[in-house]
Amino acid sequence: MRFSLEDIRNLLIKENLLKEFVSIQGWHLDVPEPFVFNKLSYDSRQVDADTLFFCKGLNFKEEYLTNAISNGLAYYVAEQPYENSATGIIVTDIRKAMAVLSMAFYQYPQNQLYVIGYTGTKGKTTAAYFTKAILDHTTKRKTALLSTMNTTLDGETYFKSHLTTPESLDLYKMMAEAVKNGMTHLVMEVSSQAYKTQRVYRLTLDVGIFLNISPDHISPIEHPTFDDYFYCKRQLILNSKTVILNHESDYFDLLQETAKLANIPTVTYGRTSETDYEVKSLPTGNHEFHLINHHGKLAIEADYDIQLAGDFNQENATSAIIAAALTGASVEDSQKGLKDARVPGRMDQLINKNGTHVYVDYAHNYLSLKTLLEFAKKEHPTGRVIVVLGSPGNKAVSRRHDFGKVLSEAADVVFLTADDPAFEDPQKIAEEISAAITNPDLEVYYEMERPEAIKKALAISLPEDSVVVAGKGVDPYQKINGVDVPYEGDYAVVKRFIEE
């Protein structure tokens, strides 16, 4: 792909992002000379003479740019000029500039895909996998997926994701690869950070789904307040052609009002007749439900069956049914797709040798953990809820207090352990969780070796109890001191101990 300096200038001026060009000749707005780029990068280790380099990030250091110039770099994009031999393209917002230039460089691949985006404090990954499973029947496996856990750009081959929503440059590169692979649809999770840091600036979703909202990611390096977090989440509504809203979400009225004021077509679902589509659990089991069409235009009233237990997963499935139906999926596509859908690390159930039910789930914030523990208590009302849990280091600091709160509300025993401690001491993180526990009857144990914590939880469990292992699911790594250290994954650990 080729990208001229004139193209860049015109795009930045159109978006009111260009300040000036800065070179040894001085400050100006005219293109210094004809120049063509065939590569974009924000990694100074991956540049050459034909690369346009973006100086971005809170941790950016001028030495990165100096190293890039030593490798032949001639042009860089930044919010401030640097004194060196390269020409600076100085912009008002580096992240917006990177998004605008990346989508143009990769020839606007989003226009060649039907893009479905999910946001919410919990359920994004499950709903995204459900949607892809349905669309695999409709599109003959031409649906790409960008999720918290895994990514596929050819519909079938998966690799581990590094961010819920990739950096804009990576996002459009991935979209272009999906188009090259013959994909026609893309299902993606859109995080609050994606809007906060402009990763999806100027991206319009064909369908945007808002699942739910509760405090999360509140910290100095993410969202300083819940108001900021919620505001960023709501940007999905304003950047969608059609929006799907969960009536069961907190602040539903505000979400609906946001869509109405922006004149965006809206479809609602939930467990009330006030919605377009009402979700009714069937008495045949935890997995089956019926959709009732009250006010909707889609012919999706039918019975459906999913592999995952819990009312909340029926609601996630409903959002997927609606989203897929908007693209042309039939009831049969949805029924077949959902029946076969497997979501890695979500509500995996195993039975301990003594009959105890063990639930392994990626639940990693207040709302998802509370929903999971309440489900366990409902399913096993006479037993204890035994939890294995940690909290990540160097981010989402508010979760530590939130976990203490939800454990006080819904757990009987907890083994506090490590969960991606990053550069922090996992014992210190565990103690911060414990400090927020207010239930004096809750038994608290510390075990920083995660497999050992799981082993101890299984060892004390009785047949009537339930064991909930939360946070990592099937994630094969622990982030420790900046390194992804191989880890079996919670599911594999539980399975190994049961079989030993």
Order of alpha helices (4+ residues) and beta strands (2+ residues): beta-alpha-beta-beta-beta-beta-beta-alpha-beta-beta-alpha-beta-alpha-beta-beta-beta-alpha-beta-alpha-beta-alpha-beta-alpha-beta-beta-beta-beta-alpha-alpha-beta-beta-alpha-beta-alpha-beta-alpha-beta-alpha-beta-beta-beta-alpha
